[in-house]
Amino acid sequence: MQTKSKVLVTGGMGYIGSHTCVELIGKGYDVYIIDNLSNSHPEVLDSIHRITGITPFFANIDLNNKSAVNEFLRIHSIDAIIHFAAYKSVGESVAKPLSYYRNNLVSLINLLELCDEHKIKHFVFSSSCAVYGNPDYLPVDEFAPVKPAQSPYANTKKIGEDILLDTSKVKDLNVISLRYFNPVGAHASAMIGEYPIGPPLNLFPVITQTAIGKRDKMVVFGDDYDTTDGSCVRDYIHVVDVALAHVVAIDRMLSGKIKDKYSLFNLGTGNGLSVLEVLIAFEKITGVKVNYQITDRRPGDVVKVYADTSYANKELGWKTVHTMEDMITSAWAWEQVLQTKTMTV
């Protein structure tokens, strides 16, 4: 591998993006970040430096500002792009579909047009298991039929994949789409983790914020689904395992080991856990009780989905190494750090 290959990470100040930056730096890549800080914090850059000893080049740019992105790429000779930047809330996308279509798809199209102009040949896309909808079979593999999207957010990921597939057929562009299941947890240093602006939308920060007292109680959306305990089932994966998959994908591209111009892989553990099972596990591992209330179902939620990861394990050469206990203990340690920050502000 060329130790100084330049990788642009869009949305690199965010949750998964920041962890991926840390792992890329650890492998010797020269990391550049574009982020408009719409759902991230500027101090993340300092945290990346404290972990790695290196501060990535950061530009506060909105990807929908094509001229600004063009100028950035003109100045910096980027070798590959990992594209995280997107709105990501299922519920919000149902309420604000046009905002999601404009932000998530126009930004992608801008990037791809500029990749062609600036001769950038390698692109890793942040996709989602949401494209499977309510799958026909479980565990779901990469060859399962893609279902009608359950939300505008999910649809932007499906359309994004289609755009990338079609573009790779006619342009000098190699693409790897990574379909995440549910990234959770935090870096072992407790210096970076899931740090949402405003009320959290994902399960783990909702649990940890409730456990630490930032929230009076948490809501479980539905207990009448066709699952073991009636709550939705997901495949939870440690965020560092997700980050490492991106490094493997970049390694694969830049070393010329890709077999197809477009490929996609599931990123999950292969284990499905319900919301209530995660709550019970959290209480057992931390010894902290969580006050929760069961309410009606939430629009756009899939009943259950978890991954068949055998193709990614074999073909991509990646597999998870972190356990559910790792996910819970790291998320809880990170929440306690955030509590300290809040108290000292």
N, C-alpha and C positions, 0 to 999 in steps of 0.2 A: 504494500500500500504506500502511496505517496503521503508522507507524514504531514505535508503542508497543503494538501488539497483543501480548497476553500468551499465550505458548505454554508449556504444561507438557510437559516431556520426562521420561517415566518411564524409569528405567534410564539417566538422563542422565550418570551417573558412569562408565558402562561404555565399552567400546571404540567402538562406532558412535555411541552416545549422546553422548559427550563431543565427538567431532568434529562432530556435528550441532549441538550447543550453540554451538560456535565459529562455525560458518557462519551460524546464526540470528542471533547477536549481530552478526556482520558486516553483516547485512542490516537491522539496526535493531530486531529483535524484543526484547521484554522476556521473558527466559527464566527459567523456574522448573523446578527439578529435584526429582523424588521418586525415591529410590533407597534400598534397604535395605542396600547395601554387601555383599551376600552374595558377589558376584564382582567387586568394584571397590574402589578405594582412595580414602580421603578427600582425599589430597593432589591428586587430579585437579582439584578445585575451584580450588586455587591455580594450577595449570597453565593452566586456562581463563582465569583472571584475567591471568596473565602474557602470554598470547597476545593477548587482546582488550582488556585494561584494565578489564574489567567482571567482577564476581563474580555469577553467577546466584544467585537465592534457592534454598537447598537445604534439603530436609526429609528426614530419615532415617525413612522410613515403609515398611512392608511393605504392598503393595497388597491383600493378603488381609485386612488390618485395615481393614475397610470404614468403621468409625466414624472412624478417624484420617484416612482419605482424605476422607471427607465433611467433617470439620472444616477440613481444608486448603482444600478447594474453597469452603467457606462464607466463608472469610476472603479468599481471592484470587479475583478475577473473571477466570477463565481464558477465553480466546477459542478456543483449539484445543489438542488433545492429540496428541503423537507418542508412541506406545506401544511402547517397546523392551523393557521389563522382562519377563524370562522366563528360565527355565532353557533351556540351548541345546545340551547335549552329546548327540549321537546315541547313543554308547555307554552313557553313564550312563542315558539314558532307557530303553534296553532292559533294563538291570538294575533300574531303579527307576521303573516306569511310573506307579504311583499318585502318586508325588511330582510327576511332570511334569504329569499331568492336573490334579491339585489346584492346583499353583502357577500354571501357565500359563493355565488356563481360568477358575478362580474369580476371579483377579485381573482378567481381562478383563471378566467379567460384572459384577463390582463397579464397575468404571470406567464401563461402559455404563449401568448403572442410575443412577449418580451424574451422568453427562452429562445424562440426561433430567431429573433433579431440579434441576440447576444451569444448565440451558439452554445447555449447551455443544454446538455444532452441527457441529464440524469435528474429524475423527478420522483420523489417519494410522497405519496398522498395519504393524508389522514382521513381514512374512511371509517365506517362504523358497521357494527352488526345490525344496526337499525334497518339496513337494506334488506334483511331477511324477513322483516315483519314477523308475523306468527308463522314460523316455518312448518313445512309438511312433516319433518322428522327431526329428531334430536338424538345425539348431538348434530348440529348443522355443520356441513362442510362447505368448501368454496364452490362446489358444483351444484349446490341446491338452487332451485329457482328463486329468483328475486321477486318478492311479492309487492303488490301495491303498497306504497309507503303509508305508514300509520300517522305520519306527521310531516309538515313541510320541512322540518330539519332533516328527517330521514330521506326525504325526496331530494334535497340538495346534495346529499352524499351519493345517492344513486345517479342523479344527473351528472354529478362531478365525475364519477367513474366512467360514465358513457362518453363524456367530453374527452377525457384522457385516453380512453381506448381508441376513439375515432381519430384523435390528434396523433397518437403514436403510429397509426397506420400510414400517415402521409407526411410526417415530419421526422427529422433526425432526433428523436426523443425516446429514451427508455423510461418506462414508468413501472413503479411497484406501488400498488394500492394495499394498504394495511387496514384490515377491518378489525377495529378494536371492539372488544366486548366491554367490560366495565373497569377502567383503571382506577385504582384506589391506593391508599398508603402514601408514604413520604420517603424522602431520602434518609438513609441511616444516620446522617449527621444532624437531622432535624433542623437544617438550615433552609430547606425548600420543601414545599408541600402544596396541597390544594388550598388556595387562598382566594376564595371568590370575593368579588366586590358585590356587596349587597347580600341578601338572603341566599344561602347555598341551595343548589338545586339537586345535587347528587347525594346519594344515601350516606356515605361515610362522614362528610362534614356535618350533615344534619345530625347524625348520631353523636359525634364527638362534641358538637356545640351544645347539644341538649345535655349530654353527660357532664359537661364542665359548668353548665349553668347559664350559658349565653342565651339559651332558649328555654322557655318554661316546659315545653313538651314538643315532641315530634309527631308527625302525622304519617300513618301507614295507609296508603291509598288502596283500599279494598282488601277484604278477607274472604271473598267469595269466588275467586278465580279457581280454575281447574288445576290446582297444585296441591301438594301434601298438606299445607296449612292454610291455603286460600290466598296467600300473598304472592306477589309476582316473583319469578325466579330469574336470576341473572348469573352470568359467569364473571366473577370478580378476579381481576388480575393486578398484581403489584405494578405500580407505575414505572419502577426501575426495569422490570422485565419488558414492558412496552418500549421504554427508551432504548434498551439494548437491541431490540428487534430493528429499530431504525438504523443503528450503527451497523448491524449485520447487512441490512439492505444497501446502505451506502458502500460498505466494503465490497459487496457483491457487484455493484454497478461499476465502481471505479477500478476494480481489478479485472473487469471484462468477463466475469463469470456468469452473466445473465444468459438465459436460454431463449427468452422471448422478449420482444420489445414491450409487451405489457403483461404483467402478472399480478396476482393478488393473493393475499394470505390472511388467514384468521389469526388474531392475537388474543388468546384466551388460555385458560387452564384446562378446560374440558370438564369442569365441575360446576354444576348449577346449584345455587343456594337461594333460598327464599329470603325476603326482607326480614321476616321474623326469625329465621335461622341465623342470619347475620347479627341481629340484635341479641339473641341468646348467646352467641359466641363472644360478642363484645363484652357482655356482662360477665361471662365466665372468665375470660382472659384478663380483664382489667379489674374485676371486682367492683365495678361501678354500675349502679342501676340506672336505667334510662326510662324516663317518663314518656310514654307514647299513647297515642289515641288512634283508633282505626276509624277511617271515614270512607266516603264513597270512592269509587274508582276515579282515576284521573284520565281525561281524554288523551289519546295517543299512545298510551302504555301498551306494550306487548306483554302477553301473559307469561311466557317463559321462553328463554333462549340461552343456550350454552354451546360452546364450540367443539367441533372435531378439529383438533390441532395437528393431526398426523401429517398432513400435507406440508404445513409450515415447518414442523419438526424435521421432516425428511428433506424437502426441497430447498427451504430457506436455510436450514441448518441452525435453527433456533428453538429453544424450549424454555419454559419458565423454570425458575429456581426458587422463588419465594413462596412461602406457605401463607395460609389465611392468618395464622398467628403473626407472621411478619407484617402482613397488611394492617392488622388491627393495632399491634404495638407501635408501629411506626406512625400511623395516623394519630394515635392517642398522644404519643410523644410530641408530635408536631402541634397538635391542638394546645398542649400545655405551654409550648413556646409562644404560640400566638396569644394565649391568655396573658403571659408575662408582658408581651409587647403592648397589649391593650392597657394593662394596668400602669405601665410606665409612661404612656403618652400624656 
